[in-house]
Amino acid sequence: MPTAADERLESLSTRLDTSPALREAVARALADRRLPPELVGAVSDDHIDQIEGDAGRLESLVAVDRLEAIVRLVGRPPMIIRNGIVELEDLSDFPAGTDALIKGVEPTVGSVGRVEFVNHPRTWEGTGWVVAGKGSKRTVVTNRHVASKVAQRSSDGTGTFLRNPGNGALYQMFLDFKEEVDSQPGDAKPFRVTRVDYLADATAADVALLTIEGDGLPSPLKLADADAELDELVGLIGYPAYDPRNDANSQAKYFKGLYEVKRFAPGRIMQSQGAGIVLMHDCTSLGGNSGSPLLGLETGKVVGLHFAGEYGVSNSAISARTIRELVEGKRPVSIAVETTKTEGAADGQHPASHFADRAGYDPAFLGGGVTAPWPNLSGSVQNGLAAPSDATADRPTELRYTHFGVQYSAAHKQPALTAVNIDGAHTVHVKRKDKWFSDGRIDPATQLNADDYDDPAIDRGHMVRREDPNWDPAITPGPGVTSALAELADNDTFHYTNAAPQHGTLNQGKQLWQGLENYILDNARTKGFRACVFTGPVFRADDPEIKPGVRAPLEFWKLVAMVNADTGGLHATAYLLSQGQLIRDLLEKRSKVEGVEGFVLGEYRTFQIAIRDLAEATEYDFSAYLAADPLAQVPGGQEAIATNEPLFLPLTTLDDIVT
């Protein structure tokens, strides 16, 4: 299939064909991943040198809706700083006395530095500034998307430096507080970053906190005591670099060909922050301003941390309130579905009589008086369930299979919820068949088939994993052991009623999700205990449509229930395979600013999520499991409950799971 880059080049072929040099430069930059496909439309012949040269000028991994921008085409001069002095320009667009206010905050410019890299293809990336510290140490704040170029987030929220994949050298980061116009090499004041204290997850505000050490360190900037107000006079201090994502003529007018040096850009607050509302300003910025402090001119205190913008529209900043909480040590509370894309046998069909002896899911399977009941679905999902022809009074919507059951959504043409019993002491290996069937107990028109999966980007994804129900209580596991019951269970998983269409991009995060499933099954086998696993998609109105009326879910959840070995009671944990949509929705629903302060929908990842939050997001009733969730019992979990924060843990390894 053509890639996004191929499609973007094709859509611009007429313009690019008039300039072979530009086309070749763009093609090379796309191939080397120096230029995101979504930015191709912003380049012209004037940008060939930047595309072919210093990739650092492109901030190339920042998406088009997350760039630094010129907002006002007139009246917002980015003024040069020379020897710590702001060289004033025409301020006629501002009230009388603004020049004096700027001079009044001039002492702050020495606490703002350029974030520079060693052993990295880029020599520098953005801006950082001192926010706290004394003696020989200082805390510096910048953006996550700046620091993450050379560091990766650890499970405890700190960052560790990466290595150059070419030569194995450890990346290093420095803050240089000089880099002004006419600066000489000997004028540099670099301080090495000795520790990455905090590197935000992509689901949190776009912030990184760094430690620098040395003698003669700059003084910390003060954080504003109150939120910035609409129209408040502010100034942005940073290192704007030429940026092809902004209009070339506008840049030339403002910057006159001089980039990558410290500047002071005055402006106003365009939108004050609030619950679910991001702080916006109109100070002139370009690539390189990422991480710049936004100063209130009346107070000289920082009101925000610049992180994003859109040309001709607005720039965005993270509030001083958020920064203060992070500096004080408060952290965001954040302590596979199996795909079967094969050229298997032609589809089959099983009549209703084929399932005559199926018992389905057993809520009492765990034993010892511990039950794992079906979660109750939301009204809209419940009303769309299919009613099988062999329904019973106590199971009106369960499609009963061997050791598992399915609540099937006729409205969505895929399972809404599945439940499987796993007996780890009696699992049997069954060879894979890869022949799919329709289920004659419900209307075939409500079921998908092979033709619905003809798009190579769409996979059939098992909800109940093939291996999970493959056990036989009469069998002792061992090499070569077979079981007709386990074979039957395996075959039952290959019904379209147990498959959800999955977009191919979901496979990016499948490894850990499948690793989670293996972890569950392998622990059940090793420890000989039983488990009940519920799995389902998160139905969203904006899920991509693969056929008329049929959508491929972008998120999947899983809940694992078992007996607590210490108490003998119920133990339950919940997980989410997602790019972060559900978490973002929870943040916005609860009016948390993290939902707008740099939240990024990134690659697919596996999260452990509080059952209470999964319940709220899906509107399903998980009340039987709330008290059994260990994530809600840890100190961070209790804090989240007290402050109404969504509670989730991005899983880097399976060792991160809170059990």
HELIX and SHEET records of a PDB file:
HELIX    1   1 ALA A    4  SER A   11  1                                   8    
HELIX    2   2 SER A   13  ASP A   17  1                                   5    
HELIX    3   3 PRO A   20  ALA A   31  1                                  12    
HELIX    4   4 PRO A   37  ALA A   42  5                                   6    
HELIX    5   5 ASP A   45  HIS A   47  5                                   3    
HELIX    6   6 ILE A   48  GLU A   52  1                                   5    
HELIX    7   7 ALA A   55  LEU A   58  5                                   4    
HELIX    8   8 VAL A   64  ARG A   66  5                                   3    
HELIX    9   9 THR A   98  GLY A  104  1                                   7    
HELIX   10  10 GLU A  106  SER A  111  5                                   6    
HELIX   11  11 ARG A  144  ALA A  147  1                                   4    
HELIX   12  12 PRO A  185  ASP A  187  5                                   3    
HELIX   13  13 ALA A  248  PHE A  255  1                                   8    
HELIX   14  14 ALA A  320  VAL A  327  1                                   8    
HELIX   15  15 ALA A  352  PHE A  355  5                                   4    
HELIX   16  16 GLY A  379  ASN A  383  1                                   5    
HELIX   17  17 PRO A  444  THR A  446  5                                   3    
HELIX   18  18 ALA A  450  TYR A  453  5                                   4    
HELIX   19  19 ALA A  484  ASP A  492  1                                   9    
HELIX   20  20 TYR A  496  ASN A  498  5                                   3    
HELIX   21  21 GLY A  504  GLY A  509  5                                   6    
HELIX   22  22 LYS A  510  LYS A  527  1                                  18    
HELIX   23  23 GLN A  581  LYS A  589  1                                   9    
HELIX   24  24 VAL A  593  GLY A  595  5                                   3    
HELIX   25  25 ILE A  611  THR A  618  1                                   8    
HELIX   26  26 LEU A  626  ALA A  628  5                                   3    
HELIX   27  27 PRO A  630  ALA A  632  5                                   3    
HELIX   28  28 PRO A  635  THR A  643  1                                   9    
HELIX   29  29 LEU A  654  ASP A  656  5                                   3    
SHEET    1   A 8 ILE A  85  VAL A  86  0                                        
SHEET    2   A 8 MET A  79  ARG A  82 -1                                        
SHEET    3   A 8 ARG A 263  GLN A 271 -1                                        
SHEET    4   A 8 LEU A 233  GLY A 238 -1                                        
SHEET    5   A 8 PRO A 293  GLY A 296 -1                                        
SHEET    6   A 8 VAL A 302  GLU A 310 -1                                        
SHEET    7   A 8 SER A 314  SER A 319 -1                                        
SHEET    8   A 8 LEU A 279  HIS A 281 -1                                        
SHEET    1   B 7 VAL A 112  VAL A 118  0                                        
SHEET    2   B 7 TRP A 124  ALA A 132 -1                                        
SHEET    3   B 7 LYS A 137  THR A 142 -1                                        
SHEET    4   B 7 ALA A 208  GLU A 213 -1                                        
SHEET    5   B 7 PRO A 190  LEU A 199 -1                                        
SHEET    6   B 7 GLN A 172  ASP A 176 -1                                        
SHEET    7   B 7 VAL A 112  VAL A 118 -1                                        
SHEET    1   C 2 ALA A 151  ARG A 153  0                                        
SHEET    2   C 2 GLY A 159  PHE A 161 -1                                        
SHEET    1   D 3 GLU A 338  THR A 339  0                                        
SHEET    2   D 3 ILE A 458  HIS A 462 -1                                        
SHEET    3   D 3 ALA A 499  HIS A 503 -1                                        
SHEET    1   E 2 ALA A 345  HIS A 350  0                                        
SHEET    2   E 2 LYS A 435  ASP A 439  1                                        
SHEET    1   F 8 GLU A 398  ARG A 400  0                                        
SHEET    2   F 8 PHE A 404  SER A 409 -1                                        
SHEET    3   F 8 GLN A 414  ASP A 423 -1                                        
SHEET    4   F 8 ARG A 530  PRO A 537 -1                                        
SHEET    5   F 8 PHE A 556  VAL A 563 -1                                        
SHEET    6   F 8 LEU A 570  SER A 578 -1                                        
SHEET    7   F 8 ARG A 605  ILE A 609 -1                                        
SHEET    8   F 8 PHE A 648  PRO A 650 -1                                        
SHEET    1   G 2 GLU A 545  LYS A 547  0                                        
SHEET    2   G 2 VAL A 550  ARG A 551 -1                                        
END                                                                             
